[in-house]
Amino acid sequence: GTVASGRLQSASVEVNPWNVMRIEVGGGTRVDAQVVTDGLRTLTWRDLSADAVLWRSLFVMASVYEERGDLGRSRQGYLSLSWRF
């Protein structure tokens, strides 16, 4: 565009072992070139998530996400247990 141009690359892989679990790994890189400031910004991320059926109506899900870039770094984690009745 007229304000910025850039490149985005990402990849993700998912497997379903034993047909009761799902595991996914992903990540990527984004580079933006700002026309106005004539600078580059880089951002990379990676994530891991998994969910599983523990017993007919009981499910567990976990996720971890990390992001690093020129403006800082952040990490997030999430764990959930749900029961359908």
Backbone as JSON, one array per atom type, in Angstrom:
{
  "sequence": "GTVASGRLQSASVEVNPWNVMRIEVGGGTRVDAQVVTDGLRTLTWRDLSADAVLWRSLFVMASVYEERGDLGRSRQGYLSLSWRF",
  "N": [[0.81, -1.18, 0.0], [0.25, 2.38, 0.18], [1.12, 3.38, 2.6], [2.45, 1.38, 4.05], [4.43, -1.57, 3.47], [4.98, -5.11, 3.29], [5.89, -8.42, 4.54], [4.58, -11.62, 5.2], [4.88, -14.67, 6.83], [3.81, -17.87, 7.7], [3.18, -20.93, 9.49], [1.64, -24.07, 10.3], [1.01, -27.06, 12.09], [-0.95, -29.89, 12.66], [-1.94, -32.68, 14.62], [-3.85, -35.65, 15.27], [-3.76, -37.78, 17.53], [-4.8, -41.05, 18.45], [-7.45, -40.38, 18.09], [-8.84, -39.0, 20.09], [-7.6, -36.82, 20.94], [-6.07, -33.65, 20.2], [-3.34, -31.97, 18.86], [-1.6, -29.04, 18.21], [0.87, -27.1, 16.57], [2.31, -24.02, 15.86], [3.54, -21.07, 14.1], [5.22, -17.99, 13.11], [6.37, -15.18, 11.09], [6.37, -11.68, 10.72], [7.11, -8.9, 8.75], [7.2, -5.47, 8.46], [7.49, -2.65, 6.41], [7.63, 0.66, 6.97], [6.56, 3.35, 5.16], [6.39, 6.1, 5.75], [8.03, 6.52, 8.07], [10.28, 5.25, 7.25], [11.24, 2.84, 8.32], [11.8, -0.54, 9.57], [9.7, -3.04, 10.95], [9.62, -5.91, 12.93], [8.0, -8.93, 13.74], [7.63, -11.91, 15.5], [6.08, -15.04, 16.18], [4.95, -17.88, 18.1], [3.12, -20.84, 18.83], [1.44, -23.31, 20.85], [-0.99, -25.72, 21.19], [-3.35, -27.89, 22.76], [-5.94, -30.28, 23.04], [-8.21, -32.55, 24.66], [-10.34, -35.42, 25.09], [-11.33, -36.49, 28.15], [-13.11, -38.13, 29.48], [-16.1, -39.34, 28.37], [-17.92, -36.89, 28.73], [-16.16, -34.99, 29.64], [-13.73, -32.58, 29.1], [-10.49, -31.3, 28.32], [-8.39, -28.46, 27.75], [-5.47, -26.86, 26.63], [-3.26, -24.1, 26.1], [-0.5, -22.27, 24.8], [1.08, -19.25, 24.01], [3.48, -17.24, 22.43], [5.0, -14.13, 21.71], [7.26, -12.07, 20.0], [8.85, -9.01, 19.32], [9.87, -5.87, 17.78], [8.65, -3.99, 19.38], [8.33, -5.15, 21.84], [7.69, -7.96, 24.06], [5.58, -10.77, 24.67], [3.77, -13.24, 26.56], [1.34, -15.77, 26.76], [-0.82, -17.95, 28.51], [-3.21, -20.61, 28.71], [-5.63, -22.58, 30.29], [-8.15, -24.95, 30.43], [-11.01, -26.66, 31.66], [-13.78, -28.51, 30.9], [-17.17, -29.6, 31.27], [-19.72, -31.38, 29.89], [-23.15, -31.65, 30.29]],
  "CA": [[0.0, 0.0, 0.0], [0.96, 3.65, 0.16], [1.65, 3.67, 3.93], [3.36, 0.31, 4.48], [4.47, -2.81, 2.71], [5.59, -6.09, 4.16], [5.9, -9.84, 4.22], [4.04, -12.47, 6.26], [5.1, -16.1, 6.65], [3.33, -18.62, 8.85], [3.01, -22.37, 9.29], [0.95, -24.75, 11.39], [0.89, -28.51, 11.93], [-1.89, -30.47, 13.62], [-2.08, -34.14, 14.62], [-4.95, -36.18, 16.1], [-3.44, -39.15, 17.95], [-5.83, -41.89, 19.11], [-8.78, -39.86, 17.77], [-9.46, -38.36, 21.25], [-6.71, -35.71, 21.3], [-5.6, -32.82, 19.1], [-2.16, -31.17, 19.2], [-1.27, -28.12, 17.11], [2.04, -26.25, 16.75], [2.35, -23.03, 14.79], [4.4, -19.92, 14.29], [5.39, -17.19, 11.92], [7.12, -13.92, 11.11], [5.82, -10.58, 9.92], [8.03, -7.76, 8.61], [6.53, -4.33, 7.85], [8.32, -1.49, 6.06], [6.83, 1.87, 7.06], [6.99, 4.34, 4.16], [6.51, 7.43, 6.38], [9.2, 6.57, 8.98], [11.37, 4.55, 6.58], [11.79, 1.84, 9.25], [11.27, -1.9, 9.52], [9.21, -3.65, 12.19], [9.59, -7.37, 12.83], [7.23, -9.61, 14.78], [7.6, -13.36, 15.36], [5.22, -15.69, 17.17], [4.84, -19.34, 18.09], [2.08, -21.29, 19.74], [1.22, -24.73, 21.04], [-2.27, -25.96, 21.84], [-3.76, -29.29, 22.81], [-7.19, -30.57, 23.73], [-8.45, -34.0, 24.73], [-11.52, -35.94, 25.78], [-10.87, -37.29, 29.27], [-14.13, -39.13, 29.75], [-17.32, -38.99, 27.63], [-18.37, -35.5, 28.77], [-15.14, -34.17, 30.28], [-12.76, -32.12, 28.11], [-9.44, -30.4, 28.8], [-7.75, -27.72, 26.68], [-4.34, -26.03, 27.08], [-2.69, -23.32, 25.02], [0.59, -21.35, 25.14], [1.36, -18.37, 22.87], [4.56, -16.29, 22.69], [5.18, -13.16, 20.64], [8.43, -11.21, 20.17], [8.98, -8.04, 18.25], [10.6, -4.64, 18.06], [7.93, -3.21, 20.38], [8.24, -5.86, 23.11], [7.52, -9.41, 24.12], [4.47, -11.18, 25.54], [3.47, -14.66, 26.66], [0.01, -16.04, 27.31], [-1.15, -19.36, 28.69], [-4.63, -20.81, 28.97], [-5.97, -23.95, 30.65], [-9.59, -25.03, 30.64], [-11.64, -27.95, 31.89], [-15.22, -28.34, 30.72], [-18.0, -30.78, 31.47], [-21.04, -31.29, 29.24], [-24.18, -32.47, 30.96]],
  "C": [[0.86, 1.25, 0.0], [1.6, 3.99, 1.51], [2.69, 2.63, 4.38], [3.33, -0.84, 3.49], [5.17, -3.83, 3.59], [5.49, -7.51, 3.65], [5.39, -10.61, 5.44], [4.29, -13.92, 5.9], [4.59, -16.8, 7.89], [3.15, -20.09, 8.47], [2.35, -22.97, 10.52], [0.86, -26.23, 11.06], [-0.02, -29.02, 13.04], [-1.91, -31.98, 13.48], [-3.21, -34.52, 15.56], [-4.63, -37.61, 16.53], [-4.61, -39.8, 18.69], [-7.26, -41.38, 18.92], [-9.52, -39.27, 18.97], [-8.66, -37.12, 21.68], [-6.32, -34.95, 20.04], [-4.43, -31.98, 19.6], [-1.8, -30.33, 17.98], [-0.08, -27.25, 17.5], [2.07, -25.28, 15.57], [3.3, -21.9, 15.1], [4.53, -19.13, 13.01], [6.2, -15.93, 12.16], [6.41, -12.91, 10.23], [6.82, -9.44, 9.92], [7.27, -6.67, 7.86], [7.55, -3.24, 7.58], [7.41, -0.27, 6.05], [7.38, 2.92, 6.1], [7.26, 5.69, 4.82], [7.77, 7.53, 7.23], [10.42, 5.91, 8.38], [12.06, 3.54, 7.51], [11.12, 0.49, 9.06], [10.8, -2.32, 10.9], [9.11, -5.14, 11.97], [8.83, -7.93, 14.02], [7.28, -11.11, 14.5], [6.72, -13.93, 16.46], [5.31, -17.19, 17.02], [3.79, -19.73, 19.11], [1.98, -22.81, 19.76], [-0.12, -24.87, 21.73], [-2.61, -27.44, 21.76], [-5.11, -29.37, 23.5], [-7.46, -32.07, 23.65], [-9.76, -34.29, 25.43], [-11.0, -36.83, 26.9], [-11.83, -38.43, 29.59], [-15.44, -38.61, 29.17], [-17.69, -37.52, 27.6], [-17.36, -34.54, 29.38], [-14.01, -33.87, 29.28], [-11.73, -31.21, 28.77], [-8.77, -29.75, 27.59], [-6.63, -26.87, 27.28], [-3.73, -25.33, 25.88], [-1.6, -22.4, 25.56], [0.93, -20.56, 23.87], [2.48, -17.4, 23.29], [4.77, -15.42, 21.46], [6.39, -12.28, 20.98], [8.52, -10.24, 19.0], [9.76, -6.83, 18.68], [9.94, -3.82, 19.17], [7.79, -3.93, 21.72], [8.04, -7.35, 22.94], [6.34, -9.73, 25.03], [4.3, -12.7, 25.48], [2.11, -14.83, 27.3], [-0.16, -17.55, 27.44], [-2.61, -19.49, 29.08], [-4.86, -22.29, 29.26], [-7.46, -23.98, 30.98], [-10.04, -26.47, 30.82], [-13.14, -27.74, 31.75], [-15.94, -29.68, 30.82], [-19.35, -30.54, 30.82], [-22.01, -32.19, 29.98], [-25.52, -32.27, 30.33]]
}
